[in-house]
Amino acid sequence: MRSSVFCSSALVLLLAACFRSRPVAPAPDCPSLWRAAWSSDSTTSLCIPPDFVVAGASAWGRPGVGTSFLDFLSVELASWPRDSMRVGGKWPPHIASATNCLADCATADSLTVHVDTIAGKEGRTEVGLASGGEPGFRRKPVLQAGWIVGDSVRGFAQGWTKRAATLDTLRAMLRTVRLAQGKS
């Protein structure tokens, strides 16, 4: 009898855990022909152009040859300061590596800094041409963005494009980001 009560209680707790609702980001307002997309955990949503596909848990891209992407954008949330090394340990994130960089260093030129509204918060977006840092990056059009979501959460986005003019498309995508309640 005692074991059946224990099993019944365990089953109830297991079912409750399975059906507990998780926060889901609201659908963003998308420009004509674009569509809404969500991160794999549904906590982040944004609008993507019609030819972009899922490229990872919180990444989207325009397919290229094989498994590569011509244009790419990832949007992530980081616990701060625990995950600070994901953005080089400094805030806000930058395209160019810090002066004390020892390996995989990146330089940037034609750099422009924008103040964008991302998930309802003011964010800092850098766009420019990067060399180094990633294999094959030689004057590659790139984007880095960061915004403070709350006391212990930061938003971080990074991307690249085949052509510099397409950086505006990545910024337009970034400005449509929405977060689930409790994340903002």
Disulfide bonds with the S-S distance in Angstrom:
Cys30-Cys47 2.16
Cys101-Cys105 2.02
